[in-house]
Amino acid sequence: MTAFAYIGAALTEIAGCFAFWAWLRLDKSPVWLMPGMVSLALFAYLLTLVEADHAGRTYAAYGGVYIVSAIAWLWLVEGARPDRWDMIGGAVCLCGAAIILWRPRAA
């Protein structure tokens, strides 16, 4: 469930932020803002589904998933192929997220 919540949160956050980017930077209609706001609200909801003792730890671990998802967005939506440094950086961030989320915790 955690992986699905994080991936869903990343996709909805990127889509919501892209809607604002499209409006402000690509001169799209302000109508783009409505689905963008809905998407950002869904993003916030999805993060609440992650099983973690503290919100801050959930958000910190999510950061790695977000970075990898943003690199995928760069490639799949924007058509810019990530370079090896994008891939290495994404892998490092994802490893960091796994350490934060799944390291052994004292009871």
C-alpha positions as CSV (number, residue, x, y, z in Angstrom):
1,M,0.0,0.0,0.0
2,T,2.9,2.4,0.8
3,A,4.4,2.1,-2.6
4,F,1.0,2.8,-4.3
5,A,0.3,5.7,-2.1
6,Y,3.7,7.3,-2.8
7,I,3.5,6.7,-6.5
8,G,-0.1,8.0,-6.7
9,A,0.9,11.0,-4.6
10,A,3.9,11.8,-6.8
11,L,1.8,11.6,-10.0
12,T,-0.9,13.8,-8.6
13,E,1.5,16.3,-7.2
14,I,3.4,16.6,-10.5
15,A,0.2,16.8,-12.5
16,G,-1.1,19.5,-10.2
17,C,2.1,21.5,-10.3
18,F,2.3,21.1,-14.1
19,A,-1.2,22.5,-14.4
20,F,0.0,25.7,-12.7
21,W,3.2,25.6,-14.8
22,A,1.1,25.3,-18.0
23,W,-1.0,28.3,-17.0
24,L,1.8,30.6,-16.0
25,R,4.7,29.5,-18.2
26,L,3.0,28.0,-21.3
27,D,0.1,30.6,-21.5
28,K,-2.6,27.9,-21.1
29,S,-6.1,28.9,-20.0
30,P,-6.8,29.5,-16.3
31,V,-9.2,26.5,-16.6
32,W,-6.1,24.4,-16.1
33,L,-6.0,25.6,-12.5
34,M,-9.2,23.7,-11.5
35,P,-7.9,20.1,-12.3
36,G,-4.5,21.2,-10.9
37,M,-6.1,22.1,-7.5
38,V,-8.1,18.9,-7.4
39,S,-4.9,16.9,-8.2
40,L,-3.0,18.7,-5.4
41,A,-5.7,17.9,-2.9
42,L,-5.7,14.3,-4.0
43,F,-1.9,14.3,-3.5
44,A,-2.2,15.5,0.1
45,Y,-4.9,12.8,0.8
46,L,-2.7,10.0,-0.7
47,L,0.2,10.8,1.7
48,T,-2.1,10.3,4.6
49,L,-2.5,6.6,3.5
50,V,1.1,5.8,4.3
51,E,1.7,3.9,7.5
52,A,4.2,5.8,9.4
53,D,4.5,7.1,13.0
54,H,5.3,10.7,12.0
55,A,4.2,12.9,9.2
56,G,7.7,14.3,8.8
57,R,9.1,10.9,8.1
58,T,6.4,10.2,5.6
59,Y,7.2,13.4,3.8
60,A,10.9,12.9,3.9
61,A,10.7,9.4,2.4
62,Y,8.2,10.7,-0.2
63,G,10.8,13.1,-1.4
64,G,12.9,10.3,-3.0
65,V,9.8,8.9,-4.8
66,Y,8.9,12.4,-6.0
67,I,12.3,12.9,-7.5
68,V,12.2,9.7,-9.4
69,S,8.7,10.4,-10.6
70,A,9.7,13.9,-11.7
71,I,12.5,12.3,-13.8
72,A,10.0,9.9,-15.3
73,W,7.6,12.9,-16.1
74,L,10.5,14.7,-17.7
75,W,11.0,11.8,-20.1
76,L,7.5,10.5,-20.7
77,V,5.5,13.7,-20.7
78,E,8.0,16.4,-21.7
79,G,10.0,14.2,-24.1
80,A,13.4,15.1,-22.6
81,R,15.5,12.0,-22.1
82,P,17.1,11.8,-18.6
83,D,20.9,11.6,-18.6
84,R,23.0,9.3,-16.5
85,W,23.3,11.9,-13.8
86,D,19.5,12.2,-13.5
87,M,19.4,8.4,-13.2
88,I,22.2,8.2,-10.6
89,G,20.7,11.0,-8.6
90,G,17.3,9.5,-8.7
91,A,18.6,6.1,-7.5
92,V,20.5,7.7,-4.6
93,C,17.3,9.6,-3.6
94,L,15.2,6.4,-3.8
95,C,17.7,4.6,-1.6
96,G,17.6,7.4,0.9
97,A,13.8,7.2,1.0
98,A,14.0,3.5,1.6
99,I,16.4,4.0,4.5
100,I,14.2,6.7,6.1
101,L,11.0,4.7,5.7
102,W,12.1,1.1,6.5
103,R,15.1,1.3,8.9
104,P,14.6,-0.6,12.1
105,R,12.9,1.5,14.8
106,A,13.2,1.0,18.5
107,A,9.9,-0.1,20.0
